[in-house]
Amino acid sequence: MTLEKYMIPCLFKTFFGFECLGCGFQRSLFLLFQGEFLAAFKMYPAIYSCLLLFVLIALHFLDKSKNYKKIIWRMATVNLIFMLGGYYFKHFYF
C-alpha cells in the first residue's frame, strides 16, 4: 500500500507551478517512520531541524515555567537556513 496517494498536495506548487520550501516534508517524514534516515535527509534536508523546532514549540506550550522563546527563534533561523540550502541544492546544484 502506498501512502503517497493519501498525502496532502502542495497548494503552492498547484497554484504557482514550482515547489515551495516545504515540499518533500511529508515524503521525508514517511521515510523517517520507515527507518530510512539517510533517504529522509536526502529527500528533505531540513527534516531533523523541523522536528526539533516542533518539539521546542511543543515544550514552550506544555511547560510554561521556562522561557523557550529565544531558543525557538534561534532554531527557526537554523531551520530556515537548512530549508534554503536544501532548496538550492535540490533545484540548482544537482
N, C-alpha and C positions, 0 to 999 in steps of 0.2 A: 504494500500500500504506500503510495507516495503522498506525502503531506503537502507538496507544493501546490496542488490544486485547491487546498484549503487556506493558503496563505493570503493575507491582505495585499491587494495590489497597491503599488505606489501611485498615489494621486498626482504627485508632482511629475512623475515620468509620463503618466497618462495625459496630463494637460499640456506639458511643455515639450515632451519628446526626448528628454535626456534624464539621466539618473541624478538623484539628489545625493546629499552627503550621507543619508541613512540607508540608501539602497544596499541590500545584501545583509542587513542585520538579522532579518528573520531566518534566512537560509543559514547564516553563520551560527545563530543560536540553536537551530535544529541540528547542525553538525556537532556543536558542542555537547548537546544532550546525547548524541550517539557516541561520544567519546573521541571524536576526531578533532583533537585540539589544534593541530597544525593546519588542517584543512579549514577549520573555522577562522583561524587567524588570516589565512590566505584569502578567504572569501571576503572578510571584513576586518581589516587590521585593528579597528577601534573596539572590537567586541569586548575585550577584557577591561579596557578603561571605561567603557559604557556600563558594564556590570558593576564595577567598583563604584562608579558615580551613583548608580541606582541604590546600591547598598548604603552609601553615605547619606543619600537623601532619605531613605527609609529610617536610618538611625536618627536623623535630625527630627523626624516626625514622631518617632517612638520614644526617644529619650530627650525630654525637654530640659533636663537638668544640665546638659552640656551644650555648648555652642559650637555647632558644626559649620556655620556659615563660611568662615574663612577657608577651611579645607575644602568645602564643596566648590567654592569659586575657583580655587587652585586646580582641583581635579577637573572641573568643567573646562578650564583653559587647556590643560593637558589633553583632555578628551578631544577638544576641537582641533588641536594640533595633529593628533593621530587621525582624525577624520579627514582633515585637509590633505595630510600626507598620503593616506591610503587612496583618496580620490585621485590625487595627482599621479601616483604610481600606477593605479588601475587604468586610467584613461590616457595618460600622456607619455608614460615611460615604457610600458610593455607593448 
